Amino acid sequence: MIHHVALEVADLARSAAFYDAVLAKLGWRRGIEAEGVIGWGIKDPVFFVTAGRPAPSFGSVAFSASGIAAVKAAFEAGQRAGGTAGDEPFHRDPPTGEAYSASLRDPDGYEVEFAVTSH
């Protein structure tokens, strides 16, 4: 089990606005805000952005969604909050079972995916 994930971002306020928008659509909320770090979670914070270096050359994170409507809502909120479209919401057939997902790039270039899988 993963304890937490943290991404370094170039502009903490810009990233906070982006993740506030998309994670709210998935039922997450801010759980911590301290100098140089903001964290979100459903119960306890498990995803953090920290003030750091400029945009990475790669990096991705995928968030589980409660259903197709949540995937679409997070994707749309992410675009309005400065994200760049990657994969529009669509059905796919990964090895783990049928899924519905969407992805975009956050303001720092990280790939952010929202997915719901049915087995």
C-alpha positions, 0 to 999 in steps of 0.5 A, spaced: 500 500 500 502 506 498 503 511 504 503 518 500 505 521 493 508 528 493 510 532 486 515 538 486 511 544 483 514 550 480 508 555 482 505 552 489 499 557 488 497 555 481 498 547 482 494 548 489 488 551 484 489 546 479 488 540 484 483 543 488 479 543 482 480 536 480 480 533 486 474 536 489 470 532 483 473 526 486 471 527 493 478 529 496 479 535 500 485 539 503 487 536 509 494 540 510 497 547 508 504 549 511 509 553 508 511 550 502 506 544 502 499 542 501 496 535 501 489 532 499 485 526 501 479 523 502 480 522 510 487 523 511 492 527 506 496 522 501 497 526 495 502 532 496 505 538 492 511 541 494 514 548 492 520 545 488 524 546 482 521 547 475 517 542 471 519 535 471 521 531 464 516 526 466 511 524 472 504 521 472 499 520 477 492 516 477 486 517 481 480 513 482 474 516 481 467 513 483 464 513 476 464 516 469 461 522 471 466 523 476 471 522 471 468 527 466 467 532 472 475 532 474 477 532 467 473 538 465 475 542 472 482 540 470 482 544 463 478 550 466 484 550 472 489 550 467 490 543 465 492 541 458 488 535 455 491 529 454 486 523 453 479 525 452 474 521 457 473 514 453 472 507 455 478 502 454 480 495 455 486 494 460 489 488 462 485 489 469 478 490 466 474 495 463 475 502 464 473 509 463 478 514 464 481 521 462 488 524 462 491 531 462 497 535 464 497 539 470 500 546 470 507 543 471 507 538 465 505 532 470 500 527 467 494 526 471 489 521 470 482 519 473 479 512 472 474 508 474 475 500 473 469 495 473 472 488 474 
